[in-house]
């Protein structure tokens, strides 16, 4: 019984000694700057207005198109009305679009019945 009390006391003293070596808070680091706030303020405003220099679009070149707007719009309308334009060969067995879909024998447009 005495041995267990001695061991328990030794374990508690080791825990207390380990807890005594905790880190201490040293406070906020001091900054020694040679520039005043009045001198830094205009630089901060200029940096904020410049945007992100390291962003994806920061080095992008300006794009000027030579295509006619009406031509592009006509191509887009034709592609949107094409029923076979959205066929993806990966959606079919063995990555092959069936022949029936490649050249339709049936018209996909509706006609008014008279």
HELIX and SHEET records of a PDB file:
HELIX    1   1 UNK A    2  UNK A   19  1                                  18    
HELIX    2   2 UNK A   37  UNK A   50  1                                  14    
HELIX    3   3 UNK A   69  UNK A   81  1                                  13    
HELIX    4   4 UNK A   89  UNK A   91  5                                   3    
HELIX    5   5 UNK A   93  UNK A   95  5                                   3    
HELIX    6   6 UNK A   99  UNK A  102  1                                   4    
END                                                                             
